[in-house]
Amino acid sequence: MKKIILSAAILLGGLSLQATPTAAINPAKESVKFQDEYKEVDAVPAAIKTALDNAYPGVKLEKAYVNDKKEYKIEIIVRDVKSVVYTDAQGNILKK
């Protein structure tokens, strides 16, 4: 009799575990791209291009952004490695 009760308890316990609601494995996440008040521009001053060429030989400019203080955020590629550089309008590289 003990074996029947024990078997029934194990069976019912196993079934109740499968009925438990589970959390979603990959819930959809909403992401917002924040650019620190920078606005995209089509061209950068020649001083910036010269400074980047001197600092990073073989640099390719991907995108450029400017803020109200005339500081530029520039996405570059050097030897197939993407990075972001901050400069001022005179071409001085800023540390951020």
N, C-alpha and C positions, 0 to 999 in steps of 0.2 A: 504494500500500500504506500509506503514511504517513497518508493521509486516512482510510482505513478504521479504522486503529488509533486515530487521534485522535477520530474520530466515536464509536467504541465507548467510549473513555475518558470523553468528555463525557456520553454517554448513561448510562453506569453511575454516574458521579458525580452526575448529576442525580437518578437514582432513589434513591441512597443518602441524599440530603438529605431527601427526603420520608419516609423510614423512620425518621428521627431522632425520638425521643420529645421532646415539647415540654411545657413547664410549663403548668399550668392558667392560663387568662387571668384569671378571677375566682375565686380560691380562697375558700372560705367562711371567714370569720373569726368567732371567738367573742369577744363583747365582754361585759365585766362592768361594771355600773354601780356605782361606789363613791361613797358619800356621806359619807365622813369621820366615821363614827359618828353621823350625824344620823338621828333617827327622825321619821317624818311625824306631824304633829298636825292636828287638825281646826280648832282656833281659836287665835288669837294674842291676847295682852293688848291692851287698848284703847290703851295708851301706844304700842305699835308701830304700830297703825293710824293714830293721830293723827300720829306722826312721819313715816310714809310719805306721808300725805295732804299734809303741809306741804312735804316735800322733793320730791315728785313729784305735782303736781296731775293729777287724772284717773287715778290709779293703780288697777289691778285686781289683787288678790291671787289667784294661781293655786294654789300649794301652799306649805305651810310645814313646816319641819323644825326640831327642837330637839336639842341635844346635852346631855351631862351637866353642862356649865358654864352651862346656861340661855342659850346663844347660839342665835339663830334664823337659819336660812337660809331666805329667802323668795323664791320665784319670782314675779315681778311682770310685768305688761304695762302699758307706758305708750305711748300713741299707736301701737298695733300693733307695738311692739318688745318682745320678751321679754328679761328680764335677771334676775340674781340679786343680792339684797341681803342682807348679814349685819347683824344687830342684836343688842343685848342685851335683857334683859327690860324695861328702862326705856325702850326706843325709841331708844337711841343707835346710830347707824349705825357699824358697824365696818368697817375697811378690811382686806380679806384678799386 
